[in-house]
Amino acid sequence: MMRNVRLELARTPDFPEGSSAHGYEFTAPLHPDGTLDEEAWKAERQACKVRRFWAGDEDEHGRLVHARNKSWAFHYDGTDSDHDEPIFRFDRHRFVEGEYVSITEHDGVQRTFRVIRVR
């Protein structure tokens, strides 16, 4: 079933309380336990959109992609794959409220995000 997931920046040295102004919203098919449904993604990949929001920057829009090396990433419109943001163990995460996900961002830094909402 397709779900909309909101991730917000977890605690960091710069944001000791985390930040609701920094994060991602994406759409992906999830199993009832909150894990990614890869077979459904294959059929619905065009619907698997992402929006990166970051205070002070314009929103970036793109899609969830499955890379050649079997990893998952966010790919943004108008960029090449060198700018993709890999998601650590995306296929093993449970996207349920309160869980955490690590994403390597454009600057090469891996940051942790908290699952805030799944609809």
Secondary structure as UniProt FT lines:
FT   STRAND          2..9
FT   TURN            16..17
FT   STRAND          19..30
FT   TURN            32..33
FT   HELIX           38..44
FT   HELIX           45..47
FT   STRAND          49..54
FT   TURN            55..56
FT   STRAND          60..66
FT   TURN            68..69
FT   STRAND          72..76
FT   TURN            77..78
FT   HELIX           81..83
FT   STRAND          85..87
FT   TURN            88..89
FT   HELIX           90..92
FT   TURN            97..98
FT   STRAND          100..104
FT   TURN            106..107
FT   STRAND          110..118
//
